[in-house]
Amino acid sequence: MCAMEAGKRGRRVALIERADRAGKKILISGGGRCNFTNIYCQPEHFLSANPHFAKSALARYAPADFIALVEKHHILYHEKTRGQLFCDHSANDIVNMLEAECRAAGVQVFLKSKVREVQRTTEFVVRTESTEFRAPALVVATGGLSIPKIGATALGYDLARQFGLQIRPTRPALVPLILGKNDRTQYCDLAGVSAEVDVSTDHHSFREKLLITHRGLSGPAILQISSYWSRGQSIGIDLAPDHDVTAAIRASKVRSMAAARSAFQGLLPHRLAVRWLDLHAPSAWTNQALAELERQIHEWTLVPAGTEGYEKAEVTAGGVDTDELSSRTMESRKVRGLFFVGEVVDVTGHLGGHNFQWAWASGASAGRAL
Ligand SMILES: Cc1cc2nc3c(=O)[nH]c(=O)nc-3n(C[C@H](O)[C@H](O)[C@H](O)COP(=O)(O)OP(=O)(O)OC[C@H]3O[C@@H](n4cnc5c(N)ncnc54)[C@H](O)[C@@H]3O)c2cc1C
């Protein structure tokens, strides 16, 4: 995005990519269909030490701008849920589109070119294994640390440090959580079971699907909350939001395990309902015991043992401190001509197309300032 915007303005642009194709993460995104933006994208869908930083770029390159580009290339797309736009056919359409725009803007793309080092003399000198590039401006768009097997490197953070820029500690985000031993024993044989829940931690909450996995919890609800979770913290899960699960038991003539099973199975997936009652059913069905059962189903409190790490994380939270950058252009305040865009910056989106929108918006901001 940055290269094509700069190319359109007549700049001579070299796009240096270590892989054999640029935009490989786009290809694996959104289950291969790329959730390329979210029509409701707002600054509050992002985490950053400075929640105001992303506003300027997001305002100047909106979801509608990217949608216009997608439509110009006749790419078919649909809204899946909650404003999330996906390609009808394949994420490849988006990469093809960006490649075509870069070609049209005269951008030279250098593939299989891993950047080894950068020096600054009177200009930036970028060295790969086989060649050297010199330019008055350098945009670092190296992404985060997630999914190392498709080429993530720490180069962006290393360069920031090299040039004296502060980094906010990085951590895996939008990542499945691993449960402690006891919880794993109690629930993980239910792997594959999913339910719509409210999940919360640290004053943030999301209502989405939860999925039980072999090692813990995943699904959109858990990915979202993982970005706000830190080790040692608990998460709270309401397994039956807005429902009075025990009402049917209280109303039934005979209060029994059978009545409880029928009430719980009406609202929870069958296997989870049975397991929940095996673990939590009271010895007597008193009003007080039912109130406690009701509370527990809405306040399942867990302390995850950890996350599945960068191997499974969709994004890296933290990164180049936004205080170091101009929010209008993404240029370093300390080093003229040095820019950072996309995920390497301490701006992390919620699930649902926000991370790409940030990549497009921050890339466009820098490209238009070059
Ligand atoms: C499985 C998965 C699914 C996702 N799905 C979505 C989704 O549907 N919607 C959404 O909004 N977000 C999604 N994301 C997040 C999104 O992909 C990223 O936030 C986005 O790609 C960040 O863009 P970027 O340009 O900053 O970095 P990247 O897309 O990571 O690009 C960085 C590029 O820099 C290259 N590079 C790194 N180091 C070097 C080096 N030393 N020399 C040369 N090149 C180098 C890399 O090869 C890479 O191509 C998903 C992420 C994953 C992992």
The ligand as an SDF file (V2000), in Angstrom:
LIG
                    3D

 53 58  0  0  0  0  0  0  0  0999 V2000
   -3.1590  -16.6190   10.0880 C   0  0  0  0  0  0  0  0  0  0  0  0
   -3.4390  -15.1280   10.0530 C   0  0  0  0  0  0  0  0  0  0  0  0
   -4.6570  -14.6690    9.5860 C   0  0  0  0  0  0  0  0  0  0  0  0
   -4.9310  -13.2950    9.5870 C   0  0  0  0  0  0  0  0  0  0  0  0
   -6.1220  -12.8710    9.1040 N   0  0  0  0  0  0  0  0  0  0  0  0
   -6.3980  -11.5440    9.1050 C   0  0  0  0  0  0  0  0  0  0  0  0
   -7.6180  -11.0710    8.5290 C   0  0  0  0  0  0  0  0  0  0  0  0
   -8.4010  -11.8450    7.9520 O   0  0  0  0  0  0  0  0  0  0  0  0
   -7.8800   -9.7280    8.6180 N   0  0  0  0  0  0  0  0  0  0  0  0
   -6.9880   -8.8490    9.1880 C   0  0  0  0  0  0  0  0  0  0  0  0
   -7.2770   -7.6460    9.2400 O   0  0  0  0  0  0  0  0  0  0  0  0
   -5.8020   -9.2640    9.6720 N   0  0  0  0  0  0  0  0  0  0  0  0
   -5.4770  -10.5930    9.6370 C   0  0  0  0  0  0  0  0  0  0  0  0
   -4.2700  -11.0100   10.1090 N   0  0  0  0  0  0  0  0  0  0  0  0
   -3.3040   -9.9930   10.5490 C   0  0  0  0  0  0  0  0  0  0  0  0
   -2.6330   -9.3490    9.3210 C   0  0  0  0  0  0  0  0  0  0  0  0
   -2.1950  -10.3810    8.4500 O   0  0  0  0  0  0  0  0  0  0  0  0
   -1.4380   -8.4890    9.7200 C   0  0  0  0  0  0  0  0  0  0  0  0
   -1.8100   -7.5970   10.7380 O   0  0  0  0  0  0  0  0  0  0  0  0
   -0.9280   -7.7050    8.5000 C   0  0  0  0  0  0  0  0  0  0  0  0
   -0.4940   -8.6160    7.5050 O   0  0  0  0  0  0  0  0  0  0  0  0
    0.2080   -6.7840    8.8940 C   0  0  0  0  0  0  0  0  0  0  0  0
    0.7020   -6.1960    7.7210 O   0  0  0  0  0  0  0  0  0  0  0  0
    2.2010   -5.6820    7.6450 P   0  0  0  0  0  0  0  0  0  0  0  0
    2.3930   -5.2080    6.2520 O   0  0  0  0  0  0  0  0  0  0  0  0
    2.5020   -4.7780    8.7600 O   0  0  0  0  0  0  0  0  0  0  0  0
    3.0970   -7.0000    7.8820 O   0  0  0  0  0  0  0  0  0  0  0  0
    3.1500   -8.3860    7.1000 P   0  0  0  0  0  0  0  0  0  0  0  0
    1.9160   -8.6290    6.3180 O   0  0  0  0  0  0  0  0  0  0  0  0
    3.5920   -9.3950    8.1030 O   0  0  0  0  0  0  0  0  0  0  0  0
    4.3000   -8.1520    6.0290 O   0  0  0  0  0  0  0  0  0  0  0  0
    5.6430   -7.9960    6.4130 C   0  0  0  0  0  0  0  0  0  0  0  0
    6.5100   -8.4630    5.2500 C   0  0  0  0  0  0  0  0  0  0  0  0
    7.8620   -8.1530    5.5450 O   0  0  0  0  0  0  0  0  0  0  0  0
    8.6580   -9.2280    5.0980 C   0  0  0  0  0  0  0  0  0  0  0  0
    9.9110   -9.2270    5.8470 N   0  0  0  0  0  0  0  0  0  0  0  0
   10.0840   -9.4320    7.1660 C   0  0  0  0  0  0  0  0  0  0  0  0
   11.3810   -9.3640    7.4830 N   0  0  0  0  0  0  0  0  0  0  0  0
   12.0490   -9.0810    6.3260 C   0  0  0  0  0  0  0  0  0  0  0  0
   13.4170   -8.9040    6.0040 C   0  0  0  0  0  0  0  0  0  0  0  0
   14.3830   -9.0070    6.9280 N   0  0  0  0  0  0  0  0  0  0  0  0
   13.7600   -8.6280    4.7090 N   0  0  0  0  0  0  0  0  0  0  0  0
   12.7860   -8.5390    3.7450 C   0  0  0  0  0  0  0  0  0  0  0  0
   11.4820   -8.7190    4.0040 N   0  0  0  0  0  0  0  0  0  0  0  0
   11.1150   -8.9870    5.2830 C   0  0  0  0  0  0  0  0  0  0  0  0
    7.8140  -10.4710    5.3740 C   0  0  0  0  0  0  0  0  0  0  0  0
    8.2170  -11.5630    4.5740 O   0  0  0  0  0  0  0  0  0  0  0  0
    6.4220   -9.9720    5.0480 C   0  0  0  0  0  0  0  0  0  0  0  0
    6.0330  -10.2390    3.7170 O   0  0  0  0  0  0  0  0  0  0  0  0
   -3.9710  -12.3740   10.0920 C   0  0  0  0  0  0  0  0  0  0  0  0
   -2.7400  -12.8470   10.5390 C   0  0  0  0  0  0  0  0  0  0  0  0
   -2.4580  -14.2050   10.5110 C   0  0  0  0  0  0  0  0  0  0  0  0
   -1.1100  -14.6670   10.9970 C   0  0  0  0  0  0  0  0  0  0  0  0
  1  2  1  0
  2  3  1  0
  2 52  2  0
  3  4  2  0
  4  5  1  0
  4 50  1  0
  5  6  2  0
  6  7  1  0
  6 13  1  0
  7  8  2  0
  7  9  1  0
  9 10  1  0
 10 11  2  0
 10 12  1  0
 12 13  2  0
 13 14  1  0
 14 15  1  0
 14 50  1  0
 15 16  1  0
 16 17  1  0
 16 18  1  0
 18 19  1  0
 18 20  1  0
 20 21  1  0
 20 22  1  0
 22 23  1  0
 23 24  1  0
 24 25  2  0
 24 26  1  0
 24 27  1  0
 27 28  1  0
 28 29  2  0
 28 30  1  0
 28 31  1  0
 31 32  1  0
 32 33  1  0
 33 34  1  0
 33 48  1  0
 34 35  1  0
 35 36  1  0
 35 46  1  0
 36 37  1  0
 36 45  1  0
 37 38  2  0
 38 39  1  0
 39 40  1  0
 39 45  2  0
 40 41  1  0
 40 42  2  0
 42 43  1  0
 43 44  2  0
 44 45  1  0
 46 47  1  0
 46 48  1  0
 48 49  1  0
 50 51  2  0
 51 52  1  0
 52 53  1  0
M  END
$$$$
